């Protein structure tokens, strides 16, 4: 039990460190390249390979983790992120769109290798204890990660203002490399490695509940990123005149609050489920509730209400409900998965997640440039409703005794 907790904490700590760099590099790229004169759509294109290669990585990463072990795939991801950070320290004349897209591709591969490895490791490391315990552990990991991604947003914006673009990248790369060395020493080898070598064709799930959940995840995360990735920070900076630190600080506080709600989701839903994990009905309910908020924000902006007040209050409410949606999804993919298929099911699921982020990112730049922030919000509403409708096919989680692998 002591080793299980220690290993869980080591995995969580490594995931935290990686997440800070992931949030920071995103904010650095958005703000710095907007400052260099890139249009919103061009800024969105910088993340095209980041999201596209995330899809490929999740498809292959789960299969790779089952073959070589989840700890090794996690450390490969950390190493690739260090390289991606250092690639962007070249002079401005080198920072063409294709070059930055390649660096972001490495960062996208790194992020999804790390995330898939950490999430799948939770089921392998927590052992027995039932679905309620699994919900608690995965919510804590995911929620704390998102809180630290918010800290990364602030760190990226603040470092950009204090020590410049390249200084920030060097600091982040050095910190992550140190964490890579520590976690490589402390973690046992072979976590999540299957005894028999799985075939690549097995990465495509044959379980309907995993497929429906993955489809719902695609639209859920597209609904967030269609206005959050490019439209919102560019609107705050270019229209409302906020400084880089103000934009980064605000988005950081939002993501931190979102992460805290996600971490406490098991407590918020405890009475509803009486100590059990949530099921398909919970996913449906919270998805339909979520659709009310981007629509409400768009209507308020269209009526000419104070945009700063509308966005701040609307984002708080959207963040709370979105966090509960995400926490329920993150639990369900593990609850629907067997031990011997967990890394491949999680990889397939996060492939859909990355696909939704890719669609949302591209739409964010295009929709903002053509229709403004209100257009981004109406796209968000439609994508949330699609996620809610797909969730109708999600079953409840069958009660079962979990076996330590």
TORLUMKE-408288 format. One line per field, with one value per residue: x, y, z of N, C-alpha, C in turn; residue number from 1. Coordinates in steps of 0.02 Angstrom, whole numbers, always signed. Layout:
nX = (X_...)
nY = (Y_...)
nZ = (Z_...)
caX = (X_...)
caY = (Y_...)
caZ = (Z_...)
cX = (X_...)
cY = (Y_...)
cZ = (Z_...)
pos = (NUM_...)
END
This chain:
nX = (+41_+97_+197_+115_+46_+156_+206_+96_+96_+219_+198_+94_+161_+257_+171_+110_+221_+249_+130_+130_+229_+165_+49_+113_+191_+92_+27_+135_+162_+39_+26_+152_+166_+53_+90_+194_+125_+46_-106_-267_-310_-190_-117_-193_-164_-35_-48_-98_-27_+9_-113_-154_-51_-68_-183_-134_-35_-105_-175_-72_+2_-63_-56_+84_+119_+64_+151_+285_+278_+203_+273_+389_+341_+291_+409_+474_+390_+413_+548_+536_+462_+553_+644_+558_+530_+659_+682_+613_+689_+768_+828_+715_+703_+707_+588_+477_+311_+300_+412_+381_+264_+314_+388_+281_+215_+299_+283_+147_+144_+221_+143_+26_+76_+122_+5_-84_-8_-2_-139_-185_-102_-156_-264_-192_-110_-187_-253_-360_-525_-642_-764_-792_-675_-588_-645_-619_-477_-442_-509_-443_-312_-335_-400_-306_-205_-262_-278_-144_-110_-172_-91_+21_-18_-18_+116_+182_+138_+183_+323_+355_+338_+430_+561_+569_+536_+627_+705_+607_+574_+694_+705_+590_+619_+733_+681_+588_+672_+745_+644_+612_+726_+720_+595_+617_+710_+639_+520_+447_+486_+396_+258_+92_+123_+83_+76_+70_+112_+22_-75_-70_-195_-280_-294_-407_-558_-675_-782_-941_-978_-857_-831_-943_-925_-801_-834_-923_-832_-751_-833_-861_-737_-704_-800_-755_-626_-655_-682_-598_-460_-401_-492_-541_-420_-364_-469_-478_-353_-339_-462_-519_-405_-319_-169_-27_+4_-115_-207_-150_-153_-292_-344_-269_-319_-448_-428_-366_-469_-563_-494_-492_-628_-649_-567_-637_-754_-800_-845_-944_-1038_-1070_-1185_-1282_-1241_-1217_-1094_-1049_-972_-1008_-1124_-1186_-1303_-1272_-1173_-1250_-1344_-1263_-1201_-1306_-1342_-1227_-1233_-1312_-1233_-1127_-1217_-1292_-1193_-1160_-1283_-1294_-1182_-1221_-1327_-1264_-1214_-1098_-943_-830_-880_-979_-903_-817_-905_-981_-884_-843_-957_-974_-852_-864_-969_-919_-805_-857_-920_-803_-733_-820_-818_-680_-673_-764_-704_-603_-678_-754_-657_-557_-423_-319_-334_-327_-232_-238_-374_-384_-293_-360_-475_-421_-370_-485_-515_-406_-435_-553_-503_-418_-510_-583_-483_-443_-568_-585_-491_-536_-676_-674_-607_-697_-829_-816_-809_-936_-981_-894_-942_-1072_-1042_-983_-1094_-1169_-1082_-1075_-1207_-1207_-1119_-1197_-1307_-1245_-1209_-1322_-1318_-1234_-1201_-1246_-1125_-1073_-1080_-936_-805_-645_-487_-322_-189)
nY = (-60_+63_+80_+89_+210_+297_+281_+326_+461_+502_+487_+580_+697_+710_+727_+848_+938_+931_+982_+1116_+1169_+1144_+1225_+1349_+1361_+1367_+1488_+1575_+1562_+1604_+1739_+1798_+1782_+1844_+1972_+1989_+2016_+1920_+1858_+1814_+1691_+1642_+1624_+1523_+1422_+1390_+1298_+1190_+1070_+1031_+988_+895_+796_+755_+676_+568_+523_+481_+375_+286_+288_+223_+90_+78_+101_-13_-106_-69_-12_+105_+200_+222_+277_+395_+462_+475_+567_+680_+708_+743_+859_+947_+962_+1024_+1146_+1205_+1217_+1331_+1436_+1495_+1630_+1767_+1775_+1645_+1595_+1549_+1509_+1368_+1315_+1340_+1267_+1137_+1127_+1139_+1023_+924_+957_+929_+790_+753_+800_+721_+590_+597_+628_+520_+415_+448_+452_+321_+250_+274_+185_+66_+81_+109_-2_-113_-66_-17_+72_+201_+243_+243_+345_+453_+458_+479_+598_+684_+681_+732_+853_+925_+932_+1016_+1132_+1166_+1185_+1305_+1382_+1371_+1447_+1576_+1582_+1575_+1695_+1790_+1765_+1796_+1933_+1970_+1910_+1889_+1803_+1698_+1678_+1632_+1509_+1435_+1426_+1348_+1230_+1184_+1159_+1055_+954_+921_+865_+754_+674_+644_+575_+467_+394_+359_+289_+125_+1_-50_-26_-52_-130_-253_-431_-512_-465_-337_-325_-197_-170_-184_-64_+3_+20_-108_-97_-35_+66_+133_+187_+273_+362_+417_+484_+580_+648_+708_+812_+882_+938_+1009_+1107_+1187_+1233_+1302_+1432_+1465_+1447_+1534_+1641_+1700_+1745_+1834_+1925_+1980_+2041_+2117_+2186_+2225_+2277_+2223_+2188_+2076_+2006_+2022_+1955_+1825_+1801_+1805_+1698_+1598_+1595_+1555_+1424_+1364_+1370_+1292_+1170_+1143_+1126_+1012_+921_+909_+853_+718_+735_+832_+761_+657_+631_+608_+488_+401_+350_+274_+271_+392_+376_+346_+424_+535_+597_+637_+728_+834_+877_+930_+1036_+1114_+1171_+1283_+1390_+1445_+1491_+1582_+1678_+1725_+1782_+1886_+1965_+2001_+2085_+2196_+2209_+2244_+2190_+2140_+2109_+2016_+1912_+1874_+1832_+1739_+1647_+1592_+1519_+1433_+1365_+1292_+1199_+1137_+1077_+978_+897_+854_+785_+679_+612_+577_+485_+387_+328_+251_+170_+98_+19_-130_-202_-257_-190_-56_+47_+54_+82_+206_+278_+278_+349_+474_+507_+544_+654_+739_+758_+832_+947_+991_+1020_+1120_+1216_+1256_+1303_+1406_+1508_+1537_+1563_+1671_+1768_+1786_+1796_+1849_+1851_+1814_+1729_+1621_+1575_+1531_+1425_+1346_+1315_+1233_+1124_+1074_+1029_+925_+837_+808_+741_+627_+567_+504_+371_+315_+191_+144_+118_-42_-124_-194_-301_-246_-302_-320_-295)
nZ = (+0_+40_-58_-169_-149_-147_-278_-351_-311_-363_-502_-514_-475_-578_-686_-649_-658_-795_-845_-805_-891_-1012_-1009_-998_-1117_-1212_-1184_-1200_-1338_-1398_-1353_-1385_-1524_-1569_-1532_-1622_-1735_-1798_-1870_-1794_-1852_-1906_-1788_-1731_-1823_-1790_-1691_-1755_-1793_-1666_-1609_-1707_-1709_-1582_-1593_-1670_-1583_-1468_-1523_-1558_-1442_-1332_-1371_-1378_-1245_-1185_-1232_-1197_-1071_-958_-884_-956_-1077_-1025_-986_-1108_-1166_-1082_-1114_-1249_-1238_-1178_-1283_-1377_-1313_-1312_-1448_-1486_-1445_-1539_-1648_-1696_-1835_-1877_-1837_-1920_-1983_-2023_-1951_-1816_-1808_-1819_-1701_-1611_-1646_-1592_-1458_-1443_-1464_-1354_-1247_-1254_-1243_-1112_-1041_-1072_-1017_-880_-843_-873_-788_-663_-643_-641_-530_-417_-369_-274_-213_-264_-368_-322_-258_-368_-446_-359_-358_-495_-520_-433_-486_-617_-592_-512_-604_-702_-628_-610_-742_-764_-680_-757_-870_-813_-772_-896_-960_-866_-860_-991_-989_-891_-913_-1047_-1205_-1244_-1129_-1041_-1099_-1084_-943_-914_-985_-917_-788_-814_-862_-748_-669_-747_-731_-592_-578_-662_-591_-476_-509_-531_-656_-805_-779_-821_-931_-1047_-1035_-1148_-1314_-1382_-1534_-1661_-1716_-1610_-1546_-1583_-1510_-1465_-1386_-1361_-1267_-1240_-1366_-1388_-1280_-1314_-1431_-1380_-1301_-1397_-1451_-1334_-1292_-1405_-1396_-1293_-1333_-1450_-1422_-1320_-1345_-1447_-1481_-1357_-1278_-1375_-1393_-1264_-1255_-1377_-1397_-1272_-1217_-1119_-1027_-1059_-942_-869_-952_-951_-813_-783_-863_-805_-672_-701_-754_-645_-548_-616_-616_-479_-450_-527_-460_-341_-382_-352_-219_-236_-308_-226_-144_-240_-296_-192_-140_-247_-412_-544_-685_-854_-856_-776_-854_-965_-907_-857_-973_-1051_-967_-977_-1104_-1091_-1051_-1141_-1238_-1165_-1132_-1261_-1300_-1205_-1237_-1365_-1336_-1295_-1165_-1031_-1084_-1013_-885_-919_-978_-873_-768_-840_-883_-761_-720_-831_-821_-699_-727_-842_-788_-704_-800_-871_-771_-744_-868_-873_-770_-816_-930_-875_-791_-883_-939_-948_-849_-930_-1047_-1024_-1054_-1193_-1217_-1151_-1228_-1353_-1319_-1281_-1403_-1471_-1390_-1421_-1556_-1547_-1486_-1588_-1691_-1624_-1602_-1733_-1779_-1687_-1720_-1853_-1836_-1747_-1822_-1927_-1873_-1746_-1563_-1518_-1620_-1601_-1479_-1510_-1594_-1496_-1416_-1503_-1518_-1387_-1370_-1462_-1397_-1285_-1343_-1396_-1277_-1234_-1266_-1173_-1051_-880_-747_-712_-556_-481_-422_-411_-469_-415_-528)
caX = (+0_+142_+228_+63_+35_+217_+209_+42_+118_+273_+166_+58_+210_+284_+116_+105_+276_+239_+72_+150_+263_+116_+10_+156_+211_+34_+16_+192_+154_-18_+39_+212_+155_+5_+131_+234_+82_+9_-178_-294_-310_-120_-100_-226_-129_+26_-66_-128_+11_+5_-173_-156_-7_-98_-227_-92_+1_-151_-191_-14_+31_-91_-26_+154_+122_+50_+208_+349_+267_+178_+323_+436_+308_+287_+474_+486_+352_+449_+607_+516_+440_+614_+669_+511_+542_+723_+678_+585_+736_+807_+811_+649_+704_+696_+522_+426_+253_+316_+458_+344_+217_+352_+401_+218_+200_+336_+250_+83_+160_+245_+88_-21_+110_+124_-63_-108_+29_-21_-209_-190_-66_-199_-301_-145_-76_-231_-271_-430_-558_-707_-770_-790_-604_-560_-670_-583_-407_-436_-531_-389_-257_-355_-415_-244_-169_-290_-260_-75_-108_-187_-30_+65_-40_+7_+189_+203_+127_+227_+392_+362_+344_+487_+627_+566_+513_+678_+723_+554_+580_+752_+687_+542_+653_+777_+640_+559_+725_+761_+590_+620_+779_+696_+542_+646_+744_+593_+464_+464_+480_+346_+189_+45_+149_+47_+119_+72_+121_-41_-72_-90_-266_-318_-302_-475_-599_-735_-833_-983_-977_-795_-838_-990_-894_-749_-868_-947_-773_-730_-873_-855_-676_-710_-842_-715_-570_-678_-679_-550_-390_-379_-540_-545_-362_-356_-521_-459_-294_-347_-523_-526_-343_-285_-98_-12_-1_-186_-238_-125_-177_-363_-353_-240_-366_-504_-409_-354_-535_-590_-460_-514_-695_-640_-538_-688_-815_-828_-883_-1003_-1086_-1072_-1253_-1319_-1221_-1214_-1030_-1028_-952_-1063_-1135_-1205_-1354_-1239_-1141_-1303_-1373_-1217_-1187_-1362_-1336_-1170_-1251_-1345_-1188_-1101_-1273_-1308_-1141_-1167_-1342_-1278_-1137_-1260_-1370_-1223_-1195_-1026_-911_-785_-921_-1012_-854_-791_-957_-1000_-830_-844_-1011_-956_-796_-888_-1007_-874_-760_-893_-924_-739_-717_-862_-790_-615_-686_-800_-661_-569_-728_-775_-599_-527_-353_-272_-344_-337_-190_-261_-438_-370_-262_-412_-518_-386_-365_-546_-506_-361_-471_-598_-461_-395_-567_-598_-429_-449_-629_-578_-460_-578_-739_-661_-589_-754_-890_-803_-815_-1004_-984_-859_-986_-1127_-1012_-975_-1160_-1187_-1039_-1097_-1269_-1188_-1092_-1253_-1347_-1206_-1208_-1383_-1301_-1188_-1233_-1223_-1066_-1092_-1042_-891_-746_-585_-433_-256_-154)
caY = (+0_+120_+89_+110_+282_+332_+282_+371_+529_+516_+497_+643_+751_+718_+754_+918_+977_+935_+1024_+1186_+1188_+1142_+1287_+1407_+1367_+1388_+1560_+1610_+1562_+1646_+1810_+1823_+1785_+1899_+2032_+1995_+2037_+1865_+1863_+1761_+1627_+1619_+1599_+1457_+1374_+1369_+1241_+1137_+1008_+1013_+949_+839_+743_+727_+623_+512_+499_+442_+312_+242_+289_+171_+26_+78_+94_-83_-147_-51_+13_+173_+246_+239_+324_+460_+495_+495_+629_+734_+724_+777_+927_+986_+978_+1071_+1211_+1233_+1234_+1398_+1488_+1521_+1700_+1780_+1763_+1573_+1575_+1547_+1469_+1297_+1296_+1339_+1211_+1076_+1128_+1124_+952_+887_+971_+893_+719_+747_+810_+665_+532_+606_+624_+451_+373_+464_+433_+248_+226_+279_+122_+14_+92_+118_-68_-126_-13_-2_+126_+266_+259_+258_+412_+501_+464_+508_+668_+721_+688_+776_+920_+959_+947_+1075_+1191_+1184_+1213_+1375_+1412_+1376_+1506_+1636_+1580_+1592_+1767_+1829_+1757_+1834_+2004_+1982_+1891_+1881_+1741_+1646_+1664_+1591_+1441_+1402_+1410_+1293_+1169_+1161_+1131_+991_+904_+899_+821_+692_+633_+621_+525_+407_+357_+338_+246_+56_-10_-97_-13_-55_-170_-315_-491_-529_-405_-325_-305_-128_-166_-185_+3_+25_-13_-144_-89_+21_+121_+171_+225_+329_+410_+451_+530_+636_+686_+748_+873_+919_+978_+1057_+1162_+1231_+1264_+1343_+1503_+1477_+1444_+1594_+1695_+1735_+1786_+1888_+1973_+2015_+2082_+2164_+2226_+2255_+2311_+2195_+2173_+2005_+1977_+2020_+1900_+1762_+1792_+1789_+1630_+1553_+1588_+1515_+1353_+1340_+1358_+1235_+1110_+1130_+1097_+945_+879_+898_+826_+661_+759_+867_+712_+600_+615_+582_+420_+361_+315_+241_+317_+413_+335_+381_+475_+595_+629_+668_+784_+890_+902_+974_+1097_+1153_+1207_+1346_+1445_+1484_+1525_+1640_+1729_+1754_+1826_+1945_+2007_+2028_+2139_+2254_+2212_+2255_+2126_+2114_+2078_+1957_+1859_+1850_+1793_+1682_+1597_+1558_+1469_+1383_+1325_+1245_+1145_+1100_+1037_+918_+856_+824_+737_+619_+578_+547_+425_+336_+291_+200_+123_+56_-18_-184_-190_-275_-147_+12_+97_+63_+118_+276_+308_+288_+401_+539_+523_+583_+717_+780_+776_+887_+1006_+1013_+1052_+1181_+1264_+1284_+1342_+1465_+1560_+1554_+1592_+1737_+1814_+1798_+1811_+1877_+1806_+1786_+1671_+1565_+1550_+1493_+1361_+1308_+1290_+1177_+1067_+1045_+992_+862_+793_+786_+691_+565_+538_+465_+301_+291_+150_+152_+77_-102_-136_-251_-303_-235_-349_-292_-331)
caZ = (+0_+44_-124_-216_-138_-168_-351_-374_-300_-410_-567_-511_-475_-646_-727_-630_-686_-867_-858_-799_-953_-1067_-1005_-1009_-1187_-1251_-1173_-1230_-1411_-1417_-1340_-1419_-1597_-1579_-1527_-1683_-1790_-1829_-1865_-1752_-1887_-1909_-1721_-1725_-1866_-1755_-1648_-1796_-1786_-1594_-1599_-1754_-1686_-1522_-1615_-1689_-1523_-1426_-1557_-1554_-1375_-1289_-1393_-1359_-1172_-1169_-1253_-1164_-1003_-957_-857_-1010_-1123_-991_-987_-1177_-1174_-1049_-1152_-1310_-1220_-1168_-1350_-1407_-1282_-1333_-1519_-1495_-1421_-1595_-1664_-1726_-1908_-1888_-1812_-1972_-1965_-2025_-1897_-1752_-1811_-1805_-1628_-1578_-1657_-1541_-1394_-1442_-1453_-1286_-1200_-1253_-1214_-1040_-1013_-1077_-970_-811_-830_-872_-728_-604_-633_-627_-467_-359_-342_-256_-177_-293_-416_-288_-248_-433_-463_-317_-379_-562_-515_-401_-534_-673_-566_-492_-667_-734_-587_-625_-810_-753_-655_-816_-909_-780_-775_-964_-971_-821_-882_-1053_-972_-848_-940_-1118_-1234_-1243_-1059_-1012_-1126_-1053_-874_-914_-1007_-862_-734_-833_-867_-680_-647_-785_-699_-527_-585_-693_-538_-423_-530_-552_-729_-829_-760_-877_-987_-1054_-1039_-1220_-1355_-1418_-1603_-1670_-1731_-1548_-1519_-1597_-1460_-1488_-1334_-1381_-1219_-1250_-1429_-1377_-1235_-1352_-1477_-1340_-1279_-1455_-1455_-1271_-1290_-1459_-1372_-1251_-1368_-1505_-1402_-1266_-1366_-1482_-1478_-1293_-1262_-1424_-1377_-1202_-1269_-1433_-1393_-1205_-1201_-1061_-1036_-1062_-874_-851_-989_-924_-744_-784_-887_-755_-617_-725_-759_-576_-519_-653_-591_-410_-454_-554_-407_-289_-412_-314_-161_-260_-334_-180_-122_-297_-314_-131_-133_-309_-465_-587_-745_-914_-841_-751_-911_-1005_-871_-852_-1041_-1071_-927_-1001_-1165_-1074_-1032_-1198_-1270_-1123_-1139_-1327_-1299_-1165_-1277_-1420_-1311_-1278_-1095_-1019_-1103_-961_-832_-948_-987_-809_-734_-882_-882_-696_-721_-882_-794_-648_-757_-886_-747_-683_-861_-887_-718_-755_-926_-856_-730_-854_-975_-835_-766_-938_-965_-910_-834_-983_-1105_-1001_-1089_-1262_-1215_-1134_-1287_-1403_-1292_-1286_-1474_-1484_-1354_-1461_-1616_-1529_-1475_-1653_-1724_-1588_-1612_-1800_-1781_-1645_-1760_-1910_-1814_-1718_-1875_-1970_-1837_-1680_-1506_-1515_-1665_-1567_-1426_-1540_-1613_-1434_-1396_-1547_-1503_-1323_-1382_-1495_-1345_-1244_-1380_-1399_-1210_-1223_-1275_-1122_-999_-811_-732_-676_-495_-488_-379_-451_-450_-424_-581)
cX = (+43_+174_+177_+52_+95_+220_+155_+64_+175_+245_+130_+105_+241_+233_+106_+158_+268_+183_+88_+184_+214_+73_+51_+174_+152_+23_+73_+182_+97_-1_+98_+199_+99_+41_+172_+191_+44_-66_-204_-294_-240_-97_-131_-189_-64_+14_-95_-93_+10_-55_-175_-112_-28_-146_-187_-59_-45_-169_-134_+10_+4_-63_+47_+162_+110_+109_+272_+340_+250_+230_+371_+404_+301_+352_+495_+451_+387_+510_+590_+493_+501_+643_+624_+520_+605_+723_+655_+630_+779_+788_+744_+647_+693_+624_+469_+368_+269_+362_+422_+294_+252_+367_+338_+196_+235_+303_+184_+93_+179_+187_+43_+11_+109_+55_-90_-74_+6_-92_-217_-155_-109_-235_-254_-116_-122_-257_-344_-460_-623_-707_-768_-719_-572_-581_-632_-512_-401_-459_-477_-331_-275_-367_-352_-203_-196_-279_-189_-66_-125_-127_+20_+47_-11_+83_+215_+196_+175_+300_+405_+373_+408_+554_+626_+550_+565_+700_+671_+560_+637_+737_+640_+574_+698_+738_+613_+612_+743_+708_+594_+670_+754_+645_+568_+680_+693_+539_+488_+455_+422_+275_+145_+67_+112_+95_+125_+75_+57_-29_-97_-165_-309_-327_-373_-523_-659_-790_-875_-980_-915_-801_-886_-960_-840_-779_-894_-890_-748_-767_-869_-795_-672_-749_-804_-663_-592_-681_-624_-478_-365_-427_-539_-481_-350_-408_-502_-401_-308_-406_-530_-462_-308_-212_-88_-20_-74_-222_-217_-151_-250_-375_-324_-289_-426_-487_-395_-421_-569_-560_-482_-584_-691_-615_-590_-754_-842_-868_-947_-1058_-1099_-1144_-1294_-1304_-1209_-1151_-1007_-1003_-1012_-1069_-1157_-1257_-1324_-1206_-1192_-1328_-1327_-1198_-1243_-1360_-1282_-1189_-1283_-1297_-1156_-1157_-1291_-1257_-1148_-1227_-1329_-1232_-1175_-1306_-1330_-1206_-1120_-987_-865_-826_-955_-963_-829_-843_-976_-948_-828_-897_-997_-902_-819_-923_-963_-828_-794_-903_-859_-719_-757_-835_-725_-622_-716_-754_-622_-618_-751_-719_-578_-453_-307_-280_-344_-296_-215_-329_-429_-338_-314_-457_-485_-368_-426_-542_-463_-394_-519_-560_-436_-451_-584_-547_-435_-512_-624_-547_-504_-641_-729_-646_-649_-815_-879_-815_-885_-1012_-951_-905_-1045_-1103_-1004_-1041_-1180_-1146_-1057_-1160_-1255_-1161_-1148_-1295_-1311_-1205_-1270_-1368_-1255_-1224_-1211_-1163_-1088_-1049_-999_-835_-685_-527_-366_-218_-90)
cY = (+63_+134_+113_+185_+322_+337_+327_+444_+549_+530_+565_+702_+764_+748_+829_+961_+985_+984_+1097_+1210_+1190_+1204_+1348_+1415_+1388_+1463_+1601_+1616_+1608_+1720_+1836_+1830_+1833_+1966_+2043_+2013_+1982_+1876_+1808_+1693_+1599_+1592_+1530_+1404_+1349_+1307_+1183_+1071_+984_+967_+887_+781_+716_+670_+560_+481_+458_+376_+262_+234_+236_+103_+22_+68_+22_-128_-133_-25_+87_+223_+268_+287_+393_+498_+514_+561_+689_+756_+762_+849_+973_+1008_+1031_+1142_+1244_+1252_+1306_+1454_+1517_+1593_+1707_+1764_+1690_+1553_+1584_+1503_+1394_+1274_+1291_+1282_+1145_+1071_+1111_+1052_+909_+896_+934_+819_+708_+751_+749_+599_+537_+597_+553_+406_+384_+440_+357_+219_+227_+214_+66_+20_+95_+52_-74_-66_+9_+60_+195_+289_+278_+328_+466_+512_+498_+581_+711_+733_+739_+846_+958_+976_+1010_+1138_+1213_+1207_+1287_+1413_+1420_+1434_+1570_+1639_+1600_+1666_+1809_+1824_+1795_+1908_+2018_+1968_+1877_+1810_+1685_+1629_+1619_+1519_+1402_+1382_+1349_+1227_+1141_+1129_+1062_+936_+877_+851_+754_+646_+604_+566_+461_+363_+325_+288_+175_+49_-56_-85_-13_-97_-237_-374_-515_-465_-393_-306_-233_-121_-164_-115_+29_-16_-49_-142_-28_+80_+164_+214_+284_+382_+450_+502_+592_+680_+732_+815_+914_+965_+1026_+1118_+1211_+1269_+1308_+1417_+1517_+1483_+1508_+1652_+1735_+1775_+1844_+1943_+2014_+2063_+2137_+2210_+2261_+2289_+2286_+2182_+2097_+1972_+1972_+1963_+1833_+1748_+1773_+1717_+1579_+1541_+1546_+1441_+1324_+1324_+1298_+1170_+1092_+1100_+1024_+897_+862_+870_+765_+682_+794_+819_+654_+581_+584_+508_+374_+318_+278_+294_+337_+369_+378_+436_+540_+633_+666_+732_+845_+918_+949_+1039_+1143_+1196_+1275_+1404_+1480_+1520_+1588_+1696_+1764_+1802_+1890_+1993_+2040_+2085_+2200_+2261_+2220_+2191_+2098_+2078_+2014_+1899_+1831_+1807_+1731_+1627_+1559_+1502_+1414_+1336_+1273_+1186_+1104_+1054_+973_+871_+818_+771_+672_+579_+542_+485_+369_+296_+237_+148_+75_+10_-74_-169_-202_-232_-73_+62_+108_+98_+192_+312_+324_+346_+470_+556_+565_+651_+765_+802_+834_+952_+1035_+1050_+1118_+1235_+1297_+1327_+1407_+1522_+1584_+1591_+1662_+1788_+1832_+1824_+1842_+1827_+1776_+1725_+1610_+1533_+1510_+1426_+1317_+1276_+1229_+1114_+1034_+1004_+926_+813_+765_+732_+625_+529_+497_+391_+273_+251_+171_+105_+18_-108_-198_-246_-297_-277_-315_-331_-362)
cZ = (+0_-24_-175_-211_-162_-244_-381_-367_-347_-480_-568_-512_-543_-693_-713_-663_-762_-884_-853_-864_-1012_-1068_-1022_-1083_-1230_-1244_-1205_-1306_-1432_-1411_-1381_-1494_-1615_-1577_-1590_-1744_-1825_-1820_-1820_-1787_-1893_-1842_-1710_-1764_-1833_-1713_-1688_-1787_-1713_-1583_-1644_-1730_-1618_-1538_-1630_-1628_-1479_-1457_-1549_-1482_-1328_-1306_-1372_-1284_-1150_-1186_-1212_-1093_-1003_-929_-911_-1060_-1091_-995_-1058_-1191_-1142_-1089_-1216_-1296_-1208_-1235_-1383_-1379_-1308_-1407_-1530_-1471_-1477_-1609_-1700_-1801_-1925_-1873_-1865_-1949_-1968_-1968_-1830_-1751_-1796_-1730_-1589_-1589_-1605_-1472_-1388_-1431_-1380_-1236_-1196_-1232_-1138_-1009_-1015_-1025_-899_-796_-826_-810_-666_-591_-613_-556_-406_-331_-326_-220_-207_-336_-384_-277_-314_-455_-424_-343_-447_-561_-484_-449_-588_-648_-546_-554_-699_-694_-602_-697_-808_-727_-711_-861_-879_-784_-844_-978_-929_-843_-947_-1038_-933_-881_-1014_-1141_-1226_-1172_-1026_-1035_-1094_-981_-871_-934_-952_-806_-752_-839_-798_-654_-683_-751_-633_-534_-618_-641_-490_-445_-547_-627_-744_-807_-822_-936_-989_-1062_-1111_-1260_-1396_-1490_-1610_-1684_-1668_-1518_-1532_-1552_-1492_-1435_-1351_-1333_-1225_-1313_-1421_-1332_-1272_-1400_-1439_-1317_-1335_-1456_-1391_-1272_-1350_-1437_-1328_-1292_-1426_-1486_-1352_-1292_-1397_-1471_-1414_-1276_-1310_-1411_-1315_-1214_-1321_-1427_-1326_-1182_-1139_-1078_-1038_-994_-852_-887_-961_-854_-741_-806_-838_-697_-638_-726_-690_-543_-551_-627_-521_-408_-478_-499_-353_-317_-375_-253_-182_-282_-286_-162_-179_-309_-253_-128_-195_-359_-507_-648_-803_-902_-816_-808_-954_-971_-873_-921_-1064_-1031_-954_-1061_-1151_-1069_-1091_-1235_-1231_-1130_-1207_-1330_-1261_-1203_-1334_-1400_-1289_-1205_-1089_-1032_-1050_-907_-857_-953_-921_-774_-774_-882_-816_-697_-772_-854_-744_-680_-804_-846_-724_-742_-873_-835_-727_-814_-909_-813_-773_-900_-938_-810_-820_-963_-919_-900_-894_-1046_-1086_-1041_-1160_-1264_-1199_-1193_-1340_-1383_-1298_-1358_-1494_-1451_-1395_-1526_-1603_-1518_-1542_-1690_-1691_-1599_-1680_-1806_-1741_-1684_-1816_-1887_-1784_-1773_-1918_-1932_-1768_-1625_-1500_-1560_-1635_-1515_-1453_-1566_-1551_-1412_-1437_-1532_-1436_-1332_-1417_-1444_-1301_-1278_-1385_-1331_-1194_-1227_-1220_-1067_-929_-800_-689_-612_-503_-437_-422_-424_-462_-477_-556)
pos = (1_2_3_4_5_6_7_8_9_10_11_12_13_14_15_16_17_18_19_20_21_22_23_24_25_26_27_28_29_30_31_32_33_34_35_36_37_38_39_40_41_42_43_44_45_46_47_48_49_50_51_52_53_54_55_56_57_58_59_60_61_62_63_64_65_66_67_68_69_70_71_72_73_74_75_76_77_78_79_80_81_82_83_84_85_86_87_88_89_90_91_92_93_94_95_96_97_98_99_100_101_102_103_104_105_106_107_108_109_110_111_112_113_114_115_116_117_118_119_120_121_122_123_124_125_126_127_128_129_130_131_132_133_134_135_136_137_138_139_140_141_142_143_144_145_146_147_148_149_150_151_152_153_154_155_156_157_158_159_160_161_162_163_164_165_166_167_168_169_170_171_172_173_174_175_176_177_178_179_180_181_182_183_184_185_186_187_188_189_190_191_192_193_194_195_196_197_198_199_200_201_202_203_204_205_206_207_208_209_210_211_212_213_214_215_216_217_218_219_220_221_222_223_224_225_226_227_228_229_230_231_232_233_234_235_236_237_238_239_240_241_242_243_244_245_246_247_248_249_250_251_252_253_254_255_256_257_258_259_260_261_262_263_264_265_266_267_268_269_270_271_272_273_274_275_276_277_278_279_280_281_282_283_284_285_286_287_288_289_290_291_292_293_294_295_296_297_298_299_300_301_302_303_304_305_306_307_308_309_310_311_312_313_314_315_316_317_318_319_320_321_322_323_324_325_326_327_328_329_330_331_332_333_334_335_336_337_338_339_340_341_342_343_344_345_346_347_348_349_350_351_352_353_354_355_356_357_358_359_360_361_362_363_364_365_366_367_368_369_370_371_372_373_374_375_376_377_378_379_380_381_382_383_384_385_386_387_388_389_390_391_392_393_394_395_396_397_398_399_400_401_402_403_404_405)
END
